[in-house]
Amino acid sequence: MRRIVKIALLAVLVAAAGLALRRLLEPGPDAIELAPPANGDEQSATRNGTRKAAPSRVDGGPTRDQLYTEARRLEIQGRSKMNKQELQQAVEAAKTGGPA
C-alpha cells in the first residue's frame, strides 16, 4: 500500500512540474515582446549581446536581413547564399507565384 501511495505522489509531482514548465514556456498576456528600434539611428543588439549599428537604407527599401527573414517565412531554398538583390527577386517571385 505504501508503494502505491509513493507512486501516486510521484505522479502528481511530475504532472505539476510539467504544468509549471509549460506555463513558463508558453507566451501569455504578460509576455514581453521585443520591439524594433524606434528610428534607424539607434543601435540594435545581436544574439551574443554585442551592439551593431542599425543598417542604413538610402533607397528606403528593405534590408538584406528583412528580405532574408521574409525568404525564410516563404521557405525559399538557397536563401542563405543569396545576396540582397537575389533575395529581393526570389521574394517577389514567391509572392507573385512566378519563377524564382
N, C-alpha and C positions, 0 to 999 in steps of 0.2 A: 504494500500500500504506500509506503514512504517513497518508493521508487517512482510510482505513478505521479505522486504529488510533485516530486522534484522535476520530472519530465514536463509536467503541465506548467510549472512555474517557469522553467527554462523557455518553453514555447511562448509564453506570454511576454517574457523579457525580449526575446528575439523579434517578435511581432512589433512591440513598442519601439525597439531600436530601429527597425525598418521603417516604421511610420515617421519617426523623428528624422531619419536620414532623407526620406522622400520629401518631407516638408522643407528641409534645408536646401535641397537641390532644385525644387520647383520654383519658378518665378511666381511671385504673387503680387498683390496690390501694393505691398511695401517694397518691392524690388527696386533697386536703383538702376536707372538707365543712364548710360554714358552718352552724353550729347556731344556732337562735334563742336569744335571751337566756334565762337560767335562770329568772328571775322577771320579773314585769311592771314592776318598779321600775327596771330597767336601761334604758339608752338604746340605741337601735339606729342604725346608720349608714345614710345614704341613698346613692344612686348617686354623688353628687358629693362624698361624703366628709364632709358635714356631719352633725351629730348631731341627732336629734329625740327627744322624749320618747316613751316607749312608750305606746300607746293605753290608756286606762283603760276597763275594762268593768265597769260596775256590775251589769249583768244577768247576767254570766258567759257570754254568747253570743259568737259570732264577731264580729270586727271587720269593717268595710266592706272593708278590704284582703284579709282572708281570704275573704270572700264573693266579691270580685271575682276572686281567684285561682281559686276553685272554678268561678265562672261562665266564666272563660276556658278552664279544663280541659273544661268541659261544652259549650263553643262556643256560648254563649248570645249571640244577636245583640242589639246595642244596649246592652250591659253598661256601656260607658264613660259613658253618660248617665244611668244608674240611680243612685238613692240607696240607702242601706243597706236600707231596708225593701223596695224593689222588687227589689234583688238577692237578698234572702233569699227572697222569694216565687218569683222565677224559678228559683233554685237548687232549692228544694223541689219546684217543679212539674217541673223537668227530671229530678230523681231519681225522682219517683213516676210520671212519664210523663203527668202531667195537663197541662191548658192553662196557658200562661205568664201 
